[in-house]
Amino acid sequence: MKQGLGLELRQELKLHPQLILTLKLLPLTTVELEGLVRQEVEENPVLEERAEASDSEPAAADDFAPDSPEAESLAGQDFLGDSEQAPDELGGSTEFLDLVPDDGFFAATFQPSAGGENETDAIDLAAAEGPGVVESLMPELRAVLSEEDARIAELVLESLDDDGFLAVPEEELALNHGLEIGRLRAVLYHIQRVEPGGIACPDQRSALLVQLELHGHGPETLEYRLIEQCWQALLQLQLGRVARLLKTDVESVKAAAALLVGLEPRPGRRYSCRPAEYVAPDFSVFWRDNRICADYNDDRIPRLRLARRFVDILRNPRAFPPEQVDFARQKYQRAVMLLKAIESRRLTLERLIRVVVREQEGFFRHGPEHLKPATLKDAAAELGVHPSTVSRASANKYVETDYGIFPLKHFFKAGAGDKSRASIKELIRNVIEKESPDDPLSDDQIGARLQEQGVKISRRTVAKYRGELGIAGRNQRGKL
């Protein structure tokens, strides 16, 4: 063995800090981003909040362009070097304080950093409220999954509801993100067996079956059969009927049911201990001049400008101590990164809502039952970005319409034919609401009614969607 020096030429793909910050801002809610901006104004003296311009104050002639030569010159110049080309003059007649845009940005409650100013990196601006399901489970999953499967696992965890169940069907998730259904199911198998078990299952019944399996109760045990074969009867506490179906006695059923008390019916709630959140619609869709328009609600975001004293330092670095110049340069770079990320987020969201309004015009004109099938993958192709970018951009965003406030992801649903899953559910609800109380419709009859409306759907799918709507079966509706 011997030591030596050598040269090696290789290519590496690394995310630029600016891109990382942009991706972190995309999924933030309006309230979270507002707080982030206000917190940064407090920590970064280069940024100042300015009041709304009055009618007597004309708007700035030039808006801030993050990629402009002026911005890049001040952000990237080595002011402490011996170069003779110090940027004493920026050129042109534009006032530097007018380079920040007049457009408002979203924002709200943000947790301050525990460290000092210099300990907070620009990438860490988007602080989390606490370890959620993604942060808690991804380290364990990355240890057993390949890089590509870990990416799929992260998409799955981002699609869970507060109880830890998969909020969309497997097929829809695969379609939205362009995934192989077999590979997705293999990843789901690993996720579902992470403690306490059952996370990313489609429903409570499936989650409990996975937990029984992890506790050593296989399909042949009474506990497993109790849930697998007699779930509805168990929920209604029909122990005698359960005993007859399983060909055992009531006491054995009671003993098996007692074991189920120790299971976790909502496996994701340990990761969702979050304070109550209030919805502030990010978009408003309305009629204007007999056409559908969408407004991006950005009134909450403070309007920012650059502090004149720091601009003067960067314009005339030789007139100030090196330490002061270095401090001004660092804070300016941080401010530019934040402004670029916020502007990129705004443009992405505006483009995304335009796609939604154009593709779902029937929904905004006639109501929820006219929602068309759409996928995140198709929207990403139209915007020229990766599906994961659209997924982040649509997370935690809401749209105010004439028919109520809907999550932005509500407009990306799979379906049958030209009907989305959500619109088919609305049609089923409407059919049941119009049925005779004395003669309720069966699932087959509901399917036939939908087929008359041009929706081809099986009895099994009708029963599934009816259950997801919380509507009882024909016999129960007749009794009610």
N, C-alpha and C positions, 0 to 999 in steps of 0.2 A: 504494500500500500504506500502511496505517496501523494502529497499535496501538490497542486499545480493550478495555474490560472489559464483560463480559456475563454474564447469568444463564442457566443451562440446567437444565431439569428432566428427568431421565431415570431409568429403573429399571435396576438392576444386580443380578445374582444372584451372591452371593459365599458361599462356605462359611465357616461360623463356625469359629474355631480349635478349639472343643470338638468339633465334628463331624469335623474333619480328624484330630484325635488319636484319636478313637474308631475311625475307619476304619483308622488305622494299627495299632491294637492288635488288630483282629479277626483278621488272618492270622498273628499271632505264634504260635509254638509254646509249649508249656508252659515249656520251658527258657528260651526267650528272654524271656518275660514275667516269669519269676521273677528273672532277672538285672536286667531293667529296673527292677523294683520295688526291689530291694536297692540298685541304683545310685542311685536317686532318694532313698532313705532316707539315703544317705551325703551327697548334695549338698544336700538340703533339710532344714534343721533343724526345720521345722514338723512333719515326719513323724517318728514314733517307732515302732519295732517293739516290740510288747508280747508277753509270754509268754502261753502258753495259760492260760485261766482255770481255776483249780482248783475242786474241788467246794465248797470253803469260800467261794469268791468268787462271789457271784451275778452273773448276766449283766446287762448294762446294760438299763435299761428301754426306752430308745429307741435305735434304730439310726440311723446316719448317712443322711440323705436329701439327696442333692446339690442337689435343687431346693427344699429347705425354706427358709422365710423366714430362719431363723437363718444358714444357710450363705450365702444370697445377700446378706444384710445385711452380714456381715463381709467377703465377697469383693468387693462392689461399692461399698462406702461410701468416699467421698473423705475420708480421715482427716486430710489436711493442709489441708483447706479451712477457711473461717471460719464454717462452719455451726455454729449453736448446738445442733444436734440430734446431738451425739456419742453413739454407742451405748454409754453407760455400763452399761446393763442390757439383757440379752437378753430378759428376761421369761420367766415359767415357772420350774419347779423343776428342769428337766433339767440335769445337769452337762454342760458342753460337751465334756469329754473322752470322754463316752459316746456322742457323736454318730457316731463311726466304727463301721461294722458289725462284728459278730463273724465274718461269713462270711470264709473265706480266699479268697485270689486266687492264680491261677496265676503262675509265674515262671521265670528262670535266666540263663545267661551273657550279660552285656551289656558292650559296649565303652565305657569311660569317654570323656567328651568331652575334647578336647585343650585347650579354652579354660577360662576361669574360670567361676565359678558364674553370673555375670550374662550370659555369652555363650551359655548354653544355653537355648533357648526350649522351652516345654512341648511344642510340636508336634514338636520334634526328639528327644523322648525315645526314640522307636522307631528307633534307629539301625540301619542295615543292616550286614551283615557285609562288604560290598564290592559293587562294581558288578556286578549280575547281568545276565541277558539283557534284562530289562525296562528297567533304567536305562541300559544300553549302547545299545540299539537305538531306544528311543522318540524321542530327540531327532532322529535322522535320519528316522524315519518321520513325525513331526509336520511336518517341513519339506515333505513331498510329499503328505500326506493331509489330507483335510478333518477338522474336529473330530470328527464322528461316526465317520468311518473310523478315526481315531486311537484312539478309545475301543474300537472292535472289535479293532484291532491289539493293544491292551494286554490284552484278554481272551484273545486267541490266545497271546500270549507267556506269560501266566500258566498256560496249559494245556500247556506243553511239558514233556517229560521232561528228564533231565540231559544227554542227547545232542542235544537241540535238535529232536527230532521231536514232531509233534503227538500227544499222548497219547490223544486221542479222535477218532473219525471226524468229518469236516466236518459231516455231517448231525446228529450228536448234539450237537456244539457249537452249531450254529444253533438246534436245538430247545431246548437248555438255557437259552439267553440270548435267545430270541425274535428271532433275526436272519434276514434274508433270505439264502438260500443263495447267490444270485448275488452279492450285495454282499460276503458273507464270502469267497467265492472270489477276488473282485477284490482284497481286502485281502491275502489269502494270497499272491497273485501278487507283490505288492510286497515282502512280508516275505521270501519265498523267494529273492529276488534281492538281498538285502542281503549284503554280504561276511561270511563266505566263500562264501555261496550254499548253498541247501538247508535253511536254518532253517525250521521249521514244515512240512516235508514229512512225508508219512505214514510213510515208511520210508527206509532207506539207499539203495536203488536209485533212488528218485525224487530224492533229494538229489544223488546223483552225476550224474544226467542234467541237473539244473539247473546244476550247476557246469560241466559240459562245455559247455552252452549259453553260459554267461557267458565261457568261454574261447574261444568262436568255433567250437566243434565242433557243427555242426547235425545234424539227424536223418539226413542222407545220409552222414555220415562213418562210418568203420569203428569208431571209438571209441564213438560214440553207439549204433550198432547192436549193438555188443558187449554193452552193458549192457541195452539195451531188449529185445533178442530172445533173448539167451543168458545171462541172469543166473544161473540155477541151474547150468548147465553150467560157467560161468566160476568159480563158487564151488567147484565140485568139480574144478577144474583139468583139465577134459576138453577140452584145446585142439584135439585132432584133430576131435572132434565139433563144436566151435565153428566150426572152419575149414570143415567140410562144410556146416553150416547157413548160413554167410555166403558160401559159394562163393568162398573164398580159400584161401591157403596158411597153414601153421602159423607161419611166420616173420612174416608180416604180423600175425597174431593176437598173437604175442608182443610185437611192437613197439607195437601199440595198447594192450595190457595194461600195458606199462611206463609209458605216459603216465598211466594211472589211479593209479599209486602216488603221484603228487603231489597227488591230490585229498584232500579232508577227509571221511572216512567218518562222522564224528560232529561235525557243524558246531556243536553247542552246547556242546561240552566246554570251550572256551576261557572260557565264562562260568560254568562250574560247578565251579571250583577251590575247593571248600569242604571244610572238615574233616569227618570222619565224624560223622554225626548219630545219636543214639540215640533210639529211639521211647519216649515216655512216654505211654501211653494217656490221653486227655483224658476218656474216658467208659468206664464198665463197665456192660455189660448183663447182667442175671442174673435168676434166678427168685426171687420172694418171694411167699409166700402164694398159690402156684399162679397167679401172673401175672408178666408180664415187666416189669421195672423198669430204669431207667437211673440211674446215679449220676454226678455231675459230680465228677471227682477234683481237688479244689482244696486238698489238704493241704499242698502245697509252698509256697503263697504266704504270705508273712509277714502277720500281723495287725497293723494299723496303728492308731495313735491320734495325736492332735494334742498337741504339746508345750505344757504348761500355761503356761510363761513367755510364749509368743507369743500364746496366747489372752488372757492378762491384759493384754498390750499393746494388743490390738485392742478389748478391752472398756473400757479406760481410756486412750485415746490421749493425753489431756491430761497424764497423769502421766509421759510419756516424751518424749525428744527426737524432733523430727519425722523425723530420718533413721532412727531405730530403728523408728518406726511405719511409715514407708514400706517399709522392708525386710521387716517382718513381714507387711504387706499383700500385697506381691508374692509372697512365698513361700507365703502362705496361698492365694492365687488359683491358684498353680501346683499346690499339693496338691489342691485341690478339682477342678481339671481332670482330674488323673490318676485320682482316686477315681471321678469320674463316668464316665470312659472305661472303667475296669476293670469297674465295675458294669454298664454298658451291654453290654459284651462278655459278661459272665457271663449276663445275662438272655437275650441273643440266642442263645448257645450252648445254654442249657437249653431254650429253646423249639424250637430246631432239632432237638435229639436226641429230644425228645418226638414231633415229627412223623415222624422216621425210625423210631422204635420202633413207632409206630402203623401207618405205611404198610408197613413191612417185617416185620410180625409173623411171616409165613411163614418168612422167613429165620432169625429167631431161634429159631423152634420146630423147624424141620425141616432147616435147612442151606442152604449157598450156592446149591444148584440151585433153590431156591424164591425167589430174589431177583426182585422185581417191577420192571418198568420205572418209572422216576421221573425227573423233571427238576428242575433248580434253579429253573426258572421257576415250576413248580407249587408248590414249597415256598415260594418268595418270595411268591406270591399268597396262600398260606395264612397266612403270617406278617405280611403287609401291608408288605413291604419290597421294594426293588429287587433283581432277580436278581443284580446284581454284589455286593450286600451278603451274600447267601447264599454266593456264590462265595468271597468273602474269608473268611467265617466258617468255611467247611468246609475251607479250605486248611490243610495241615500238621496236621490234627487226626486222631486215631486212636481207634477204638472197640474195646475188648476184649470178645470174645464167647466162647461155648462152643466156637466153631469156629475160633478164632484171633483175631489182631489185624488189623483192616482199616482202611484210610483212610476217613474220613467220606465222601469223594466216591465211594467204591465203591458207596454206596447210591443214587447218582443216575446210572443207566445207562439208555440207550434199549434197545429190544428189539423182539421180535415178539409181538403179542398181549399176553398177560399175563406173558410171560417177558422178563427183561432180557437184555442182551447177555452179561453175566457168567454168568448162570444157564444160558444156552444153551451157552456154552463148557463149563461143568461137565457138562452132559448129554452133549455130544460126547465129553468125556474119559471119562465113565463107559461109554459105548457101546463106545469103542475098547478100554478096559481089559478088557471082557468078551468081546471077539471071540476067535475061534480063532486061535492063532498060525500054524497051517498054512493058514488061509483068511481073510486080513484082509479087512475090509469096504472097499468103494469109497465115495467121497463120496456117490454116489447112494444106496447102501444105508444109509449113516449117516443121510441125510436122510429116508429111508423109516422108519427106526426112530424118529426124532424125531417124525415125523408121527403115528405110532401113539401117541405120548405127548401129542399135542395141539399140537405145535409145527410150524407150516408154515414150511419154510425151503428155499431153493434149494440146488442142488449147489454153485454158485459160492460162496455164503455159507458153506457147510460147509467148503469148501476154505480160505477166507479165515480163518475162526476156528480151524481146525485148524493152519494155519501160524502164527497168533499164539500158539497154545499150544505151539509148538515140536515138534509131532508130525509125523513124516514121512508121505509119501503111502503108498498101498496097496503099491506095488511095493517101496519101501524097507523098509516094515515086514515084508513077506514075506521079504525077504533077511535081515533081522535075526533 
